[in-house]
Amino acid sequence: MSTVKFISLLLFLSLGSSAVAQQHDYKSFKFSLDEKFEVLSAQQEEKEIELIIHAQRILEDSIIQEINYWNNSYPSYRWHQILMEIGKEYKGHKNGGRVAILHLAIYDALVEVWKHKQFIKQARPYQKDKRLVAYGKATDYSSFICEWSAAAGVAHQIIPYYFPESKGKLDSLLIQFKSSRLKTALQFPTDIQNGITIGRTIAQKYIKYAENDGTEAVWSAKVPEGINLWSGTPSKWDPMKAKWKPLTLESQKQFRPGPPPENWEQDMEELREFNKNNATSDIAWKWKSLPIWDELLERKILEYNLEPFESSYATALFHAARFDATIAAWDGKYHYWTIRPFQYDPEFKPILVQTPNFPGYPAGHTTVAGALAEVLAHLFPRDESMFRNLASECSESRFEGGVHFRTDNEIGLEMGRRVGEFVIENFQD
């Protein structure tokens, strides 16, 4: 793995603190390249500056809005939103690895870009020619090879891999992105194209990896029968989450918990008592309905003013932890096949009404919450207590919703914390 060192500036704007310089030692997660890129000659720079001047001749409000759409926030942000939107439009099975693969590929592509940036100091077009006006977010490091374009190159390949019918749309979006990036005057056209080339090349390596990560495997076994075992018909993909290829874990069962209780009566009585005294639960519906962790990550990246390379590390680490925490939880679920509350007591009516159609122990929501809280606390340490409190609230929400016994949640939360710690320690090793 190639090591990338750079000095980054974290501005804790939302916290009102002064800027703090931190040195990061970044490595590619899985893939690196050996490609070389030539520096523009003075004559080439002049020609490309003329292209940018021509592109900036007419900048109506709608064009400025498009520039802002593509070039503010951070490089992976817009492409993540596009992946989510396309996923909502698609009615069939959605591959469980798509989000993690997108962000890991973007991260490795940006690490690759930095390998070149750190050694080649190149001023930005608007700094070279005063006729140009800068738009979007400008950073104080070299403009050589565009990191935003690397993210675009990744997305252009990864999203259609998971949703082939979106290829035409992604082709069109890439054209829009390239046009808007050119108009920012932050990068030369060659830097934009070289960034896209890096992104596409890294993406193809991840696509090859994803072909064998187990996320498309289907289940064909039988549901076991027995006392206090879950009963039902899971989807043909759900049990196979326990067999997905982990991104950082040593094995799917690395954090498998010990056996569940033989007798669930004490847990069940606690649920009955809660339902007797509560007609509903705000936190149960909140955690069922809202993408809380994703929105929190996006907000904190902006609040902490992470620069592009830091943001790509943050999103990659976050989604790797979610992926591996899911594997760990589902390994436990389909190893023990543990009963759900409404099955243990058929007269019990969960507040959330509809219980997920798979075994209960350990709780999946809670395992993921524990892992993501650890990652977010690592990335944004001044908000550590908030993240941990939210993970505990998520755990409690699954109990109050009646879809899990408290034991499911307590075990899941602890598992998730351990997974999160492991992912943080091993992400770049």
N, C-alpha and C positions, 0 to 999 in steps of 0.2 A: 504494500500500500504506500502511496506517495504521501509524504508529510508536508503540510502547508502551514507556514507560520505567518501570522500577520498581527499587527497592532490594530485593535478595534476600539471604537469609542462607544461606550454605552451611556446614553443620556437618560437618566431616570427622571424624565420630565413630569410624569404624573405624581412623583413623590417629592418633587421640589429639591432634589439633591444636586450637587455639582457633578459635572462630567467626570467619569472615572475611566481611565485607560486600562484596558485589560489585554494581556497577551494570550492568544488562543493557539493551540497546536492541533490543527485539524488534519484528519486523514480521510481519504476516500473510504466509504463504507464497504463497497464490494468491488467496484471497477474503476480503473484508471486507463489513460491513453498515453501513447508515445508520439502523438502528432506534433508537428512543428508548424508555426505560423510566422510568416515574414512581416517585418515592420514596414509600414508604408513609406515610400520615398517622399521627398518634398513635393515632387511633381504629382505623384498620386494623391497626396493630401489636397493639393490645390484643385484637382479635378473633382474630388469627392466633396470638397467644401462647396463647389459650384452646384453640385447636385442637391445639397442640403438647402442652399440659398433658394434654388428653384422650388424645392418642396415647401419652403416657408413663405412663398410669395403671397399666397392667399390662406389666411388662417381665420376663418369665420368661427363664431361661437361653437358651432356644432363640431368643428374640427378640434378646437381646444378641448372640448368635452371628451372627445375620443382619445386625445393624447393623455388626458388625466385618467381616463378609464383604464388604459393599458400601462401607465407608467408611474402611478403613485402606489402607495402601500409598500408591498415587497414582491419580489419576482414570482413566487409561487401562488400568491393570493388569487389572482384572477383565474388562473388555470384550475385551481382547486374548485372555485365556484362553478366554473364551466363543467368540470367533471361531475359535480353534484347535480347540476341542472340536467345534464344529459342522462344521468342515472335515474332521476325522477321521471323523465319522459319514457324510459325503457320499462316495459311491463314484464319482461322475462326474468330469469335468474340473473343476479348480479354477482360477479366474482368478488369474493371477500378480500382479495389481496390488492385490489386496484388502487386504493388510496395510498397505502404504504408504499407500493412500488412507484407510484408517481412521485412522491416526495423524496424517496431515497434516490431515485434517478436524478431528480433536480439537484439534490445535495451533491451527489458525486460529480455532476456536470459543473456545478459552481466551484467545487474544489479544483476541478481540472482547469477552469478559467483562471482561478487565482494563481495556479502554478506559473502561468504566463504573465499575469499582471504584475506579480511581485518583482519580476526581473526587468520588465520593460516599462519605462515611465513615458507615458504618452499623454499630452494635453488633449483636452476635449475640443471638438470643432468650434464651439462658441468662444473658447478661450483663444483660438487661433485667428479668428476673424470676427471683428466687432460688428459686422453686418448681421450676424446670427444672434438669435435670442434663445436662451436656454429654457426648456420646459421640463416638467417632471422633477424627480428627485436626483440631484447631483451629489456625488460623493467626492471626497478629496483624494482618492487614489486614482491610479492610471485608468485611462479609458480603453486601453488595449484589450480587445475582445469583450463583447457585451454579455454580462452575466444575465441580464433580463432576457436576452435572446437565447441563451443556453436553456433557460427554463421553458421558453416557448418551443424550442426544438424538441425537448423532452416530451412536452404535452402533445405536440403534433403527432408523435409516434405512439405514446402510451395510451392515450384516450381511445383512439380508433382500434387499438389492439383489443381492448376490453369491450368496446362498442363499435363494431365494424361499420354499422350504418351511419356513424357520425363522421366518417372520413371526409366527405364533401364539406361538411360544416367546419371541420378543423382546418381544411385547406383554406377556406375563406377567412377564418379567424386569423390564421397565420399571416395572410396577406395584409389584413387590417393592422395586425400588430407591427409588422415590418414597416408599413407606411407611417404609423404613428411614432415608432421609435426613431425613424429617420428625422421626423419633424422636431424631435426634442433638441436636436443639435448637441446631444450628449455623446454620441458615438458616430464614427465614420461608417459608411455603408459596409465596408469590408469587415469591420469589427462586428457588425450586426450579423452578417452572414457567417462569419467564423464561429460566433456564439451558437448559432442555430446548428451548424455542423457538429460542434461538440455535443450539444444536447441530443441530436438525433443519434449519434454514434453510441453514446452512453445508453440511451433509451433502448437501442437494439440489443445491447448486452443484457439489460434487465428483462426485456421481453423473452429472450432465450432462457434466462433464469426462471421466469414466471411460468414457462411452459411445463416445468417439472417441479413446481412448488406444492403440488397437491390440492390447489384451491378449486380445481374443476373436477376432482374425483367425486364419485357418487357412492352411496351406501346401499348395500344389497343384503345385509344380514337380517336377523330377526330380533325383535325386542324381547329381552329376557323376562321371565315371569317369576314372581315370588312375593313374599310378604314385604311391605314397605318399599316396593320397587315402583318406579314410574310406569304408567301404562299409556299407550297412545300410538300414533303413527307419525314419527318425525318426518320432515322433508328429506328427500334423498341426499341433500347436501349437508344438512346440519350435523349429523354425527361425524362427518369427515373433517370438521374443523379441528377435532382432536388429533388428526393425522397431518394437518398442514405442516409444511417445512418451516421450522422457526427461523426467525431472522437473527436472533442473538442467543437464544436458549440452547443449552447443550442437547436437550431432548424435549419432546412434548411433555413428558412426565417428570421433568426436573423438579417442579414445585407441587407435585401431586400431594394433596392433603391426606391425612389419615382417614380411616373409615368414618362414616357418619354415625350418629347415635343409633342404637338398635331400637330404641323406643322414643318416638317423637311426641309423646303425650304432653310433656312439660312445655315444649315449644308451641304445640297446638293450643294449649290452654291459654297461653299468653296472647295468641292471636285472637282467640274467642273473646277474651277480656277486652282487648283493644277495640274490636268491632262493636262490642256491647256499649262502649262509651263514646264511640266516634262514628258519625255517619259518613264522613269522608276524610280525606287527607290531602292538604294542599301540596305537600312535598311529594306525595306519591304521583300525582298528576303532573307536577312540574318536571320530575325526572323521567317520566315516561314520554313526555311530549316535546321537550326542548333539547336542542343540541348544545347543552351547556358547556361542555369541555371544549368543543371546537370554537365556539364564540369567545370563550375565555382566552384561549391561545391567541386568536387573532387580535383581540383587544390588547393583550399584554405585549405582543410584538410591537404594536404601534405605540403603546404607552411608554415602553422602554426604548423606543426609537432604535430598534435593532437594525443594523445595516444589512444589505442583501445576504452576505455570507453567514452572518449570525442567524438571520431568520430562516435560512435554508437548513441550518443545523437544528434549530429549534423544532421546525415542522417535521423533519425526518426522524428525530429522536422521539417526538410525541407519537407519531404514527407507527413507528417500529414497536414502541411499548404497547400501544393498543393492540396491535396484531399479535404479539407474543403473549400478552395477558389473555387474549381471547383463546389462544391455543391452550394455555395452562388451565383456564377455567373449563373448557370443553373436554379436555382430557379427564378431569375429575368427574364431570357430569356423566360421560359415557363409559367411565370405568365403574362407577358405583350405581348409575341408573336410579337415583334416589327420588322418592315420591314427592309430590307437591302437596301443599296444604289442602287444597280443595279435593284432592284424591284421598288423602288420609281421613278427612271428615267430609263426606258428601253433602252435609247440611251447611257447611261453611261457605259463605258468599264473600269472595274477595272484593275489596273496595275498587280495585282496578278492573273488576268484572272478568276480563279475559286474561287468563294465565298463559304465558309463552308455552309453545308446544314442544317442550323438551325437558329433560330431567332438571331437578332443582339444585342439587349440591355439587359444588359450591356456586354461589350466585354470580352470574356473569357480569351484570351491571356493576356489582360491587368490586369484583376482581379488577375490572378495567379501571374503575374509579380509583382504587388504591394505587395502581400503576401510574396512571396519569397524574395523580396528585404528587407522587414522588418526582416525576419528570418535571412538572411545572415548578415545584419547589426548588429543584436543581437549577432550572433556567432563570427563574425570577425569585430569588431567595427572600426579598423583602416582603413578598406576599405569601410566604410559606404557610403561616397559620391559616390564612383564608383557604388555601388549596386543601389542607388537611381537614378543615372543618366541612368543606363541601363534600369531600369523600365520605366522611362520617354521615353527613346528611343524606347522601345518595344511598348509603347502606341502610339507614333507617327508613328511607322511602320505600324500599322493596319489602320491608317488614310491614309497614303501615298499609301498603297497597294490598297486602294479603297474598302476594304471589311467592313469597319465600318465608321459611322459618328463620328465626333470628340466627340460629346456628349457621345456616347457609351464608348469611351476610357477614357474620364475624369471621368465619374461616376465609371467605372470599376476599374480604378487605385486607387481611394479613397476607394472604397469598399475593394479592396485587402489589402490596408494598414491597414484598421481596422480589417480585418480577421487575418492578420499576427500578429498584436498586441495581439489579443485575444488568438490566439493559443499559443504564447509565454507565456502569463500570466497563461494560464490554462492547459498547457501540463502536468504538474506534480501535478495538483490539482484535 
